[in-house]
């Protein structure tokens, strides 16, 4: 919808994301964190799950920056528990 927007990462829905050499693969329909694959320079990891029958979306991998050997980590809030979102710093290999 907004190609080239500075706050959006490129994403495609084809079966072979040859344009994206480093990417996330996420199911079109699923639960948060299930069936996600990450392919980057020298690494590949995946989470398990039963989702993905509808297909996948591939999104550019853009790692968070490091500050004093730490990466920012964001946690979303929960309306069910009324806990607010939070932010912290974690080591890059955490």
Steps between C-alpha positions, in 0.01 A plus 500: 500500500781740583817385319814674617345632824786548754306335787392187313710198406454341155279189503397256226261204482659282232637150573863586418618827657813520281491880530540478879831336587436555874140462609228395742245245380165539677172313443218705347273372778643391834575584859769736620841334474380170347653361179742790449830440321793741499764476228795736527870523430643179641191408706169325465247430775131412522219462752258210494127497457213380284443813289591579140249303294374830352850599393769733630613860486871577471625823657844658484719423803624824651675427834467752781807715565738433788576757770789414737472133391126495580194496271169668584217259585134597488213320667141569411246580770199288577148636526396178679742555789509880461879492489665772292756442228864510610846548356839375619847417372625144452827345386495428122519122550209488746 
